Amino acid sequence: MKRSLLCISLLCASSMLAGDAPSTQIQRGRELFLNSPKGLACATCHSLEGHGNSIGPDLTRLASVVGPRGLVMTIRMSMTAYVQEVSANGRTFPGIQKQKDGDILQIYDLSKVPAVLLELKSGDVSSMKPNTKWTHPPTSAGYTDEELADLIAYLKYAATGVAGEVAVKDLH
């Protein structure tokens, strides 16, 4: 009885590991996320699986509920609602507000690579309005459909733990 329970446990564990193991496509997508040869890597601003930076929005939740077509649209969008045109201390820059604590605003300055977290007094910020100049870096990266499928397979895997292939036809 004990031996058969041990065999069943080992069989279940090995099938779970085999089903959830990252595919070659997911590994290629992870590499694009971390070290893109086509401009800024996603990890410059986003974090997944403990790698990257938590400047931009959390992609885990997005990738767990949005399908491949929606993710492609998000990757390719030129403007985002999170980026503001910030005017402070006599200069204007694209920024993402991290938090406000009393009279102190923490804002990522996206004109720097990597982005720099600034702490500004509310009185030093003369305006924050919708961004009209900064563009989402993947917009101009020139990713192929195959690279986008790889990247989305990785995003889905990192968000859900489920290893699944994403076909190019799923993007359109």
C-alpha positions, 0 to 999 in steps of 0.5 A, spaced: 500 500 500 505 504 501 509 503 495 503 504 491 502 511 494 509 513 493 509 511 486 502 514 485 505 521 488 511 520 484 507 519 477 503 525 479 509 530 481 513 528 475 507 529 470 506 536 473 513 538 472 513 535 465 506 539 464 509 546 467 516 546 464 517 552 460 518 550 453 523 553 448 518 558 446 517 561 453 525 561 454 525 565 448 520 570 450 523 570 457 530 572 453 526 577 449 523 580 456 530 580 460 535 582 454 531 585 448 536 585 442 531 591 439 531 596 444 529 597 451 527 590 454 521 589 457 524 588 464 527 595 464 520 598 466 516 591 468 518 586 473 516 578 472 518 572 476 522 577 480 526 579 475 526 587 472 523 593 475 517 595 478 516 602 474 511 600 469 504 596 471 504 589 473 504 585 467 502 579 471 495 580 472 494 583 465 497 577 462 493 572 466 486 575 463 488 578 457 488 574 450 494 574 445 491 579 441 490 584 446 497 583 449 499 585 442 495 591 442 498 593 449 505 591 447 504 596 440 500 601 443 504 608 443 501 612 449 499 609 455 495 612 461 500 611 466 505 616 463 504 623 465 507 629 462 510 632 469 513 639 469 517 640 476 522 645 478 523 648 471 523 642 466 518 637 463 519 630 463 515 624 462 513 620 468 509 615 472 507 617 479 509 611 484 506 614 490 504 620 494 505 621 501 503 627 504 506 633 501 511 628 497 510 625 490 515 619 488 515 620 480 519 616 476 523 620 470 522 616 464 527 621 460 532 617 464 534 610 462 534 606 467 528 611 469 530 615 476 525 615 482 524 622 484 522 625 490 518 632 489 514 636 494 507 637 491 509 645 490 515 643 486 510 640 481 507 645 477 503 640 472 501 633 471 497 632 464 496 627 459 503 625 456 503 627 448 510 625 447 513 619 450 512 612 447 512 605 449 518 603 447 516 596 444 512 600 439 518 602 435 522 595 436 520 592 430 518 585 433 516 580 428 510 576 429 514 570 431 518 574 437 511 577 439 508 570 440 514 568 444 514 574 448 506 573 450 507 565 451 512 567 456 508 573 459 502 568 460 507 562 463 509 567 468 502 570 470 499 563 470 504 558 471 501 554 465 506 552 459 502 553 453 504 555 446 502 561 442 501 561 435 502 567 430 495 566 428 493 567 435 496 574 435 491 577 429 
